Amino acid sequence: MCVNPGRGSQKFIEMSHERIRHLSRWIQEQNLSTLIEIDGGVNLQNIASLAKDGAQVFVAGNAVFNNPNPRQAISLMKEIAGRVDAS
């Protein structure tokens, strides 16, 4: 969780970036194939940095459903995250 649990449309907790990077390093050191899923505050403005941190699965509620074109928002998020090399 990258927001306080309980309701939608909360601001992303910025310290989550370091937690994601730390977890990503640990997973690599352990030679695991675990995916990191991010839930809360994911949007078009931060998805690239989250992917760069090591996240691979993204839950984006308001960034999709509050967008006038949800399909386009999803496509754009996939495109942005797909361009990032987390290594």
Jmol script that loads the backbone (N, CA, C; Angstrom):
load data "model"
ATOM      1  N   MET A   1       0.841  -1.185   0.000  1.00  0.00           N
ATOM      2  CA  MET A   1       0.000   0.000   0.000  1.00  0.00           C
ATOM      3  C   MET A   1       0.881   1.242   0.000  1.00  0.00           C
ATOM      4  N   CYS A   2       0.550   2.119  -0.879  1.00  0.00           N
ATOM      5  CA  CYS A   2       1.294   3.381  -0.979  1.00  0.00           C
ATOM      6  C   CYS A   2       0.436   4.565  -0.569  1.00  0.00           C
ATOM      7  N   VAL A   3      -0.678   4.254   0.121  1.00  0.00           N
ATOM      8  CA  VAL A   3      -1.548   5.253   0.744  1.00  0.00           C
ATOM      9  C   VAL A   3      -2.012   4.649   2.060  1.00  0.00           C
ATOM     10  N   ASN A   4      -2.642   5.459   2.883  1.00  0.00           N
ATOM     11  CA  ASN A   4      -3.238   4.910   4.097  1.00  0.00           C
ATOM     12  C   ASN A   4      -4.525   4.191   3.699  1.00  0.00           C
ATOM     13  N   PRO A   5      -4.711   2.947   4.133  1.00  0.00           N
ATOM     14  CA  PRO A   5      -5.886   2.186   3.707  1.00  0.00           C
ATOM     15  C   PRO A   5      -7.189   2.839   4.179  1.00  0.00           C
ATOM     16  N   GLY A   6      -8.220   2.646   3.384  1.00  0.00           N
ATOM     17  CA  GLY A   6      -9.524   3.100   3.831  1.00  0.00           C
ATOM     18  C   GLY A   6     -10.386   3.777   2.790  1.00  0.00           C
ATOM     19  N   ARG A   7      -9.786   4.571   1.916  1.00  0.00           N
ATOM     20  CA  ARG A   7     -10.616   5.256   0.921  1.00  0.00           C
ATOM     21  C   ARG A   7      -9.775   5.603  -0.300  1.00  0.00           C
ATOM     22  N   GLY A   8     -10.446   5.826  -1.400  1.00  0.00           N
ATOM     23  CA  GLY A   8      -9.771   6.175  -2.641  1.00  0.00           C
ATOM     24  C   GLY A   8      -9.382   7.635  -2.701  1.00  0.00           C
ATOM     25  N   SER A   9      -8.671   7.971  -3.731  1.00  0.00           N
ATOM     26  CA  SER A   9      -8.228   9.332  -4.062  1.00  0.00           C
ATOM     27  C   SER A   9      -7.287   9.961  -3.037  1.00  0.00           C
ATOM     28  N   GLN A  10      -6.518   9.119  -2.346  1.00  0.00           N
ATOM     29  CA  GLN A  10      -5.525   9.653  -1.432  1.00  0.00           C
ATOM     30  C   GLN A  10      -4.224   9.930  -2.181  1.00  0.00           C
ATOM     31  N   LYS A  11      -3.436  10.830  -1.628  1.00  0.00           N
ATOM     32  CA  LYS A  11      -2.145  11.167  -2.211  1.00  0.00           C
ATOM     33  C   LYS A  11      -1.141  10.038  -1.950  1.00  0.00           C
ATOM     34  N   PHE A  12      -0.337   9.743  -2.947  1.00  0.00           N
ATOM     35  CA  PHE A  12       0.719   8.751  -2.853  1.00  0.00           C
ATOM     36  C   PHE A  12       1.700   9.138  -1.751  1.00  0.00           C
ATOM     37  N   ILE A  13       2.099   8.180  -0.927  1.00  0.00           N
ATOM     38  CA  ILE A  13       3.078   8.412   0.138  1.00  0.00           C
ATOM     39  C   ILE A  13       4.466   8.280  -0.471  1.00  0.00           C
ATOM     40  N   GLU A  14       5.172   9.391  -0.593  1.00  0.00           N
ATOM     41  CA  GLU A  14       6.446   9.454  -1.307  1.00  0.00           C
ATOM     42  C   GLU A  14       7.521   8.526  -0.749  1.00  0.00           C
ATOM     43  N   MET A  15       7.516   8.271   0.553  1.00  0.00           N
ATOM     44  CA  MET A  15       8.532   7.379   1.124  1.00  0.00           C
ATOM     45  C   MET A  15       8.375   5.941   0.626  1.00  0.00           C
ATOM     46  N   SER A  16       7.272   5.656  -0.054  1.00  0.00           N
ATOM     47  CA  SER A  16       7.058   4.326  -0.619  1.00  0.00           C
ATOM     48  C   SER A  16       8.093   3.994  -1.686  1.00  0.00           C
ATOM     49  N   HIS A  17       8.625   5.018  -2.372  1.00  0.00           N
ATOM     50  CA  HIS A  17       9.645   4.767  -3.396  1.00  0.00           C
ATOM     51  C   HIS A  17      10.834   4.009  -2.811  1.00  0.00           C
ATOM     52  N   GLU A  18      11.318   4.457  -1.673  1.00  0.00           N
ATOM     53  CA  GLU A  18      12.474   3.799  -1.059  1.00  0.00           C
ATOM     54  C   GLU A  18      12.121   2.384  -0.622  1.00  0.00           C
ATOM     55  N   ARG A  19      10.926   2.186  -0.098  1.00  0.00           N
ATOM     56  CA  ARG A  19      10.500   0.841   0.312  1.00  0.00           C
ATOM     57  C   ARG A  19      10.445  -0.099  -0.887  1.00  0.00           C
ATOM     58  N   ILE A  20       9.959   0.398  -2.017  1.00  0.00           N
ATOM     59  CA  ILE A  20       9.878  -0.417  -3.229  1.00  0.00           C
ATOM     60  C   ILE A  20      11.282  -0.771  -3.717  1.00  0.00           C
ATOM     61  N   ARG A  21      12.177   0.219  -3.739  1.00  0.00           N
ATOM     62  CA  ARG A  21      13.562  -0.045  -4.177  1.00  0.00           C
ATOM     63  C   ARG A  21      14.234  -1.057  -3.265  1.00  0.00           C
ATOM     64  N   HIS A  22      14.043  -0.912  -1.973  1.00  0.00           N
ATOM     65  CA  HIS A  22      14.631  -1.844  -0.998  1.00  0.00           C
ATOM     66  C   HIS A  22      14.100  -3.258  -1.236  1.00  0.00           C
ATOM     67  N   LEU A  23      12.802  -3.380  -1.393  1.00  0.00           N
ATOM     68  CA  LEU A  23      12.197  -4.692  -1.630  1.00  0.00           C
ATOM     69  C   LEU A  23      12.689  -5.289  -2.948  1.00  0.00           C
ATOM     70  N   SER A  24      12.804  -4.470  -3.973  1.00  0.00           N
ATOM     71  CA  SER A  24      13.283  -4.940  -5.271  1.00  0.00           C
ATOM     72  C   SER A  24      14.711  -5.472  -5.168  1.00  0.00           C
ATOM     73  N   ARG A  25      15.575  -4.755  -4.456  1.00  0.00           N
ATOM     74  CA  ARG A  25      16.958  -5.216  -4.255  1.00  0.00           C
ATOM     75  C   ARG A  25      16.975  -6.543  -3.504  1.00  0.00           C
ATOM     76  N   TRP A  26      16.162  -6.642  -2.450  1.00  0.00           N
ATOM     77  CA  TRP A  26      16.122  -7.864  -1.653  1.00  0.00           C
ATOM     78  C   TRP A  26      15.665  -9.051  -2.501  1.00  0.00           C
ATOM     79  N   ILE A  27      14.636  -8.852  -3.303  1.00  0.00           N
ATOM     80  CA  ILE A  27      14.131  -9.922  -4.180  1.00  0.00           C
ATOM     81  C   ILE A  27      15.231 -10.377  -5.134  1.00  0.00           C
ATOM     82  N   GLN A  28      15.974  -9.430  -5.699  1.00  0.00           N
ATOM     83  CA  GLN A  28      17.070  -9.774  -6.610  1.00  0.00           C
ATOM     84  C   GLN A  28      18.178 -10.519  -5.880  1.00  0.00           C
ATOM     85  N   GLU A  29      18.534 -10.050  -4.692  1.00  0.00           N
ATOM     86  CA  GLU A  29      19.582 -10.706  -3.908  1.00  0.00           C
ATOM     87  C   GLU A  29      19.203 -12.141  -3.550  1.00  0.00           C
ATOM     88  N   GLN A  30      17.929 -12.380  -3.306  1.00  0.00           N
ATOM     89  CA  GLN A  30      17.454 -13.715  -2.943  1.00  0.00           C
ATOM     90  C   GLN A  30      17.201 -14.586  -4.176  1.00  0.00           C
ATOM     91  N   ASN A  31      17.382 -13.987  -5.363  1.00  0.00           N
ATOM     92  CA  ASN A  31      17.162 -14.683  -6.631  1.00  0.00           C
ATOM     93  C   ASN A  31      15.735 -15.237  -6.730  1.00  0.00           C
ATOM     94  N   LEU A  32      14.773 -14.399  -6.341  1.00  0.00           N
ATOM     95  CA  LEU A  32      13.369 -14.781  -6.373  1.00  0.00           C
ATOM     96  C   LEU A  32      12.707 -14.230  -7.632  1.00  0.00           C
ATOM     97  N   SER A  33      11.576 -14.788  -7.971  1.00  0.00           N
ATOM     98  CA  SER A  33      10.835 -14.302  -9.137  1.00  0.00           C
ATOM     99  C   SER A  33       9.544 -13.593  -8.711  1.00  0.00           C
ATOM    100  N   THR A  34       9.531 -13.083  -7.513  1.00  0.00           N
ATOM    101  CA  THR A  34       8.372 -12.403  -6.945  1.00  0.00           C
ATOM    102  C   THR A  34       8.113 -11.079  -7.644  1.00  0.00           C
ATOM    103  N   LEU A  35       6.850 -10.801  -7.926  1.00  0.00           N
ATOM    104  CA  LEU A  35       6.465  -9.516  -8.499  1.00  0.00           C
ATOM    105  C   LEU A  35       6.094  -8.548  -7.382  1.00  0.00           C
ATOM    106  N   ILE A  36       6.389  -7.271  -7.588  1.00  0.00           N
ATOM    107  CA  ILE A  36       6.005  -6.238  -6.636  1.00  0.00           C
ATOM    108  C   ILE A  36       4.770  -5.535  -7.187  1.00  0.00           C
ATOM    109  N   GLU A  37       3.704  -5.549  -6.397  1.00  0.00           N
ATOM    110  CA  GLU A  37       2.451  -4.901  -6.782  1.00  0.00           C
ATOM    111  C   GLU A  37       2.262  -3.634  -5.956  1.00  0.00           C
ATOM    112  N   ILE A  38       1.890  -2.579  -6.629  1.00  0.00           N
ATOM    113  CA  ILE A  38       1.672  -1.290  -5.980  1.00  0.00           C
ATOM    114  C   ILE A  38       0.195  -0.962  -6.020  1.00  0.00           C
ATOM    115  N   ASP A  39      -0.346  -0.594  -4.870  1.00  0.00           N
ATOM    116  CA  ASP A  39      -1.760  -0.245  -4.770  1.00  0.00           C
ATOM    117  C   ASP A  39      -1.875   1.063  -4.007  1.00  0.00           C
ATOM    118  N   GLY A  40      -2.470   2.040  -4.641  1.00  0.00           N
ATOM    119  CA  GLY A  40      -2.733   3.307  -3.962  1.00  0.00           C
ATOM    120  C   GLY A  40      -1.902   4.449  -4.502  1.00  0.00           C
ATOM    121  N   GLY A  41      -2.573   5.427  -5.058  1.00  0.00           N
ATOM    122  CA  GLY A  41      -1.892   6.627  -5.522  1.00  0.00           C
ATOM    123  C   GLY A  41      -1.174   6.478  -6.849  1.00  0.00           C
ATOM    124  N   VAL A  42      -1.358   5.371  -7.543  1.00  0.00           N
ATOM    125  CA  VAL A  42      -0.708   5.159  -8.840  1.00  0.00           C
ATOM    126  C   VAL A  42      -1.426   6.016  -9.878  1.00  0.00           C
ATOM    127  N   ASN A  43      -0.638   6.772 -10.654  1.00  0.00           N
ATOM    128  CA  ASN A  43      -1.230   7.619 -11.687  1.00  0.00           C
ATOM    129  C   ASN A  43      -0.248   7.822 -12.837  1.00  0.00           C
ATOM    130  N   LEU A  44      -0.667   8.567 -13.828  1.00  0.00           N
ATOM    131  CA  LEU A  44       0.173   8.813 -15.008  1.00  0.00           C
ATOM    132  C   LEU A  44       1.444   9.578 -14.656  1.00  0.00           C
ATOM    133  N   GLN A  45       1.416  10.351 -13.597  1.00  0.00           N
ATOM    134  CA  GLN A  45       2.576  11.146 -13.217  1.00  0.00           C
ATOM    135  C   GLN A  45       3.649  10.342 -12.478  1.00  0.00           C
ATOM    136  N   ASN A  46       3.271   9.249 -11.824  1.00  0.00           N
ATOM    137  CA  ASN A  46       4.280   8.529 -11.029  1.00  0.00           C
ATOM    138  C   ASN A  46       4.525   7.083 -11.468  1.00  0.00           C
ATOM    139  N   ILE A  47       3.795   6.594 -12.454  1.00  0.00           N
ATOM    140  CA  ILE A  47       3.946   5.188 -12.819  1.00  0.00           C
ATOM    141  C   ILE A  47       5.339   4.874 -13.355  1.00  0.00           C
ATOM    142  N   ALA A  48       5.952   5.811 -14.073  1.00  0.00           N
ATOM    143  CA  ALA A  48       7.310   5.568 -14.594  1.00  0.00           C
ATOM    144  C   ALA A  48       8.304   5.417 -13.447  1.00  0.00           C
ATOM    145  N   SER A  49       8.224   6.293 -12.458  1.00  0.00           N
ATOM    146  CA  SER A  49       9.175   6.193 -11.345  1.00  0.00           C
ATOM    147  C   SER A  49       8.912   4.949 -10.508  1.00  0.00           C
ATOM    148  N   LEU A  50       7.657   4.535 -10.382  1.00  0.00           N
ATOM    149  CA  LEU A  50       7.348   3.308  -9.648  1.00  0.00           C
ATOM    150  C   LEU A  50       7.905   2.085 -10.375  1.00  0.00           C
ATOM    151  N   ALA A  51       7.777   2.076 -11.695  1.00  0.00           N
ATOM    152  CA  ALA A  51       8.349   0.980 -12.482  1.00  0.00           C
ATOM    153  C   ALA A  51       9.865   0.992 -12.366  1.00  0.00           C
ATOM    154  N   LYS A  52      10.466   2.161 -12.400  1.00  0.00           N
ATOM    155  CA  LYS A  52      11.917   2.284 -12.252  1.00  0.00           C
ATOM    156  C   LYS A  52      12.355   1.777 -10.877  1.00  0.00           C
ATOM    157  N   ASP A  53      11.539   2.010  -9.859  1.00  0.00           N
ATOM    158  CA  ASP A  53      11.841   1.520  -8.507  1.00  0.00           C
ATOM    159  C   ASP A  53      11.836  -0.004  -8.443  1.00  0.00           C
ATOM    160  N   GLY A  54      11.081  -0.649  -9.344  1.00  0.00           N
ATOM    161  CA  GLY A  54      11.031  -2.109  -9.356  1.00  0.00           C
ATOM    162  C   GLY A  54       9.639  -2.706  -9.321  1.00  0.00           C
ATOM    163  N   ALA A  55       8.615  -1.874  -9.264  1.00  0.00           N
ATOM    164  CA  ALA A  55       7.241  -2.390  -9.275  1.00  0.00           C
ATOM    165  C   ALA A  55       6.895  -2.920 -10.663  1.00  0.00           C
ATOM    166  N   GLN A  56       6.120  -4.008 -10.686  1.00  0.00           N
ATOM    167  CA  GLN A  56       5.721  -4.613 -11.965  1.00  0.00           C
ATOM    168  C   GLN A  56       4.213  -4.705 -12.141  1.00  0.00           C
ATOM    169  N   VAL A  57       3.453  -4.635 -11.062  1.00  0.00           N
ATOM    170  CA  VAL A  57       1.995  -4.736 -11.112  1.00  0.00           C
ATOM    171  C   VAL A  57       1.437  -3.487 -10.442  1.00  0.00           C
ATOM    172  N   PHE A  58       0.478  -2.842 -11.114  1.00  0.00           N
ATOM    173  CA  PHE A  58      -0.033  -1.552 -10.635  1.00  0.00           C
ATOM    174  C   PHE A  58      -1.550  -1.588 -10.505  1.00  0.00           C
ATOM    175  N   VAL A  59      -2.044  -1.156  -9.356  1.00  0.00           N
ATOM    176  CA  VAL A  59      -3.479  -1.007  -9.139  1.00  0.00           C
ATOM    177  C   VAL A  59      -3.759   0.490  -9.166  1.00  0.00           C
ATOM    178  N   ALA A  60      -4.547   0.914 -10.153  1.00  0.00           N
ATOM    179  CA  ALA A  60      -4.836   2.337 -10.320  1.00  0.00           C
ATOM    180  C   ALA A  60      -6.340   2.519 -10.427  1.00  0.00           C
ATOM    181  N   GLY A  61      -6.953   2.996  -9.378  1.00  0.00           N
ATOM    182  CA  GLY A  61      -8.399   3.198  -9.370  1.00  0.00           C
ATOM    183  C   GLY A  61      -8.790   4.550  -9.923  1.00  0.00           C
ATOM    184  N   ASN A  62      -8.558   5.588  -9.142  1.00  0.00           N
ATOM    185  CA  ASN A  62      -8.987   6.929  -9.540  1.00  0.00           C
ATOM    186  C   ASN A  62      -8.304   7.425 -10.801  1.00  0.00           C
ATOM    187  N   ALA A  63      -7.065   7.042 -11.015  1.00  0.00           N
ATOM    188  CA  ALA A  63      -6.353   7.477 -12.219  1.00  0.00           C
ATOM    189  C   ALA A  63      -7.018   6.931 -13.473  1.00  0.00           C
ATOM    190  N   VAL A  64      -7.723   5.830 -13.331  1.00  0.00           N
ATOM    191  CA  VAL A  64      -8.439   5.230 -14.466  1.00  0.00           C
ATOM    192  C   VAL A  64      -9.891   5.696 -14.482  1.00  0.00           C
ATOM    193  N   PHE A  65     -10.605   5.496 -13.396  1.00  0.00           N
ATOM    194  CA  PHE A  65     -12.049   5.709 -13.387  1.00  0.00           C
ATOM    195  C   PHE A  65     -12.455   7.178 -13.320  1.00  0.00           C
ATOM    196  N   ASN A  66     -11.556   8.065 -12.916  1.00  0.00           N
ATOM    197  CA  ASN A  66     -11.862   9.489 -12.953  1.00  0.00           C
ATOM    198  C   ASN A  66     -11.375  10.137 -14.236  1.00  0.00           C
ATOM    199  N   ASN A  67     -10.797   9.342 -15.116  1.00  0.00           N
ATOM    200  CA  ASN A  67     -10.333   9.840 -16.407  1.00  0.00           C
ATOM    201  C   ASN A  67     -11.503   9.814 -17.389  1.00  0.00           C
ATOM    202  N   PRO A  68     -11.657  10.845 -18.236  1.00  0.00           N
ATOM    203  CA  PRO A  68     -12.747  10.844 -19.203  1.00  0.00           C
ATOM    204  C   PRO A  68     -12.689   9.657 -20.179  1.00  0.00           C
ATOM    205  N   ASN A  69     -11.495   9.105 -20.376  1.00  0.00           N
ATOM    206  CA  ASN A  69     -11.330   7.968 -21.269  1.00  0.00           C
ATOM    207  C   ASN A  69     -10.522   6.890 -20.535  1.00  0.00           C
ATOM    208  N   PRO A  70     -11.184   6.052 -19.729  1.00  0.00           N
ATOM    209  CA  PRO A  70     -10.475   5.043 -18.928  1.00  0.00           C
ATOM    210  C   PRO A  70      -9.608   4.100 -19.753  1.00  0.00           C
ATOM    211  N   ARG A  71     -10.094   3.678 -20.917  1.00  0.00           N
ATOM    212  CA  ARG A  71      -9.294   2.761 -21.746  1.00  0.00           C
ATOM    213  C   ARG A  71      -7.991   3.419 -22.181  1.00  0.00           C
ATOM    214  N   GLN A  72      -8.082   4.665 -22.553  1.00  0.00           N
ATOM    215  CA  GLN A  72      -6.886   5.392 -22.961  1.00  0.00           C
ATOM    216  C   GLN A  72      -5.918   5.538 -21.781  1.00  0.00           C
ATOM    217  N   ALA A  73      -6.457   5.806 -20.596  1.00  0.00           N
ATOM    218  CA  ALA A  73      -5.610   5.933 -19.402  1.00  0.00           C
ATOM    219  C   ALA A  73      -4.863   4.631 -19.133  1.00  0.00           C
ATOM    220  N   ILE A  74      -5.571   3.512 -19.239  1.00  0.00           N
ATOM    221  CA  ILE A  74      -4.940   2.210 -19.020  1.00  0.00           C
ATOM    222  C   ILE A  74      -3.852   1.960 -20.065  1.00  0.00           C
ATOM    223  N   SER A  75      -4.156   2.217 -21.308  1.00  0.00           N
ATOM    224  CA  SER A  75      -3.177   2.009 -22.384  1.00  0.00           C
ATOM    225  C   SER A  75      -1.941   2.856 -22.176  1.00  0.00           C
ATOM    226  N   LEU A  76      -2.147   4.105 -21.803  1.00  0.00           N
ATOM    227  CA  LEU A  76      -1.018   5.004 -21.586  1.00  0.00           C
ATOM    228  C   LEU A  76      -0.175   4.562 -20.393  1.00  0.00           C
ATOM    229  N   MET A  77      -0.826   4.128 -19.334  1.00  0.00           N
ATOM    230  CA  MET A  77      -0.085   3.646 -18.167  1.00  0.00           C
ATOM    231  C   MET A  77       0.741   2.414 -18.518  1.00  0.00           C
ATOM    232  N   LYS A  78       0.161   1.490 -19.281  1.00  0.00           N
ATOM    233  CA  LYS A  78       0.903   0.301 -19.712  1.00  0.00           C
ATOM    234  C   LYS A  78       2.101   0.702 -20.573  1.00  0.00           C
ATOM    235  N   GLU A  79       1.881   1.642 -21.459  1.00  0.00           N
ATOM    236  CA  GLU A  79       2.958   2.092 -22.339  1.00  0.00           C
ATOM    237  C   GLU A  79       4.096   2.730 -21.535  1.00  0.00           C
ATOM    238  N   ILE A  80       3.746   3.602 -20.616  1.00  0.00           N
ATOM    239  CA  ILE A  80       4.760   4.287 -19.811  1.00  0.00           C
ATOM    240  C   ILE A  80       5.539   3.290 -18.971  1.00  0.00           C
ATOM    241  N   ALA A  81       4.837   2.398 -18.262  1.00  0.00           N
ATOM    242  CA  ALA A  81       5.498   1.415 -17.398  1.00  0.00           C
ATOM    243  C   ALA A  81       6.349   0.461 -18.225  1.00  0.00           C
ATOM    244  N   GLY A  82       5.885   0.129 -19.424  1.00  0.00           N
ATOM    245  CA  GLY A  82       6.614  -0.791 -20.282  1.00  0.00           C
ATOM    246  C   GLY A  82       7.910  -0.229 -20.832  1.00  0.00           C
ATOM    247  N   ARG A  83       8.036   1.077 -20.882  1.00  0.00           N
ATOM    248  CA  ARG A  83       9.254   1.718 -21.397  1.00  0.00           C
ATOM    249  C   ARG A  83      10.382   1.736 -20.380  1.00  0.00           C
ATOM    250  N   VAL A  84      10.082   1.492 -19.130  1.00  0.00           N
ATOM    251  CA  VAL A  84      11.060   1.646 -18.057  1.00  0.00           C
ATOM    252  C   VAL A  84      11.857   0.375 -17.863  1.00  0.00           C
ATOM    253  N   ASP A  85      13.164   0.528 -17.744  1.00  0.00           N
ATOM    254  CA  ASP A  85      14.044  -0.585 -17.418  1.00  0.00           C
ATOM    255  C   ASP A  85      14.426  -0.450 -15.953  1.00  0.00           C
ATOM    256  N   ALA A  86      13.917  -1.328 -15.115  1.00  0.00           N
ATOM    257  CA  ALA A  86      14.135  -1.228 -13.668  1.00  0.00           C
ATOM    258  C   ALA A  86      15.498  -1.745 -13.227  1.00  0.00           C
ATOM    259  N   SER A  87      16.287  -2.278 -14.125  1.00  0.00           N
ATOM    260  CA  SER A  87      17.577  -2.849 -13.694  1.00  0.00           C
ATOM    261  C   SER A  87      18.644  -1.807 -13.468  1.00  0.00           C
TER     262      SER A  87
END
end "model"
wireframe off; spacefill off
backbone 0.3
color backbone group
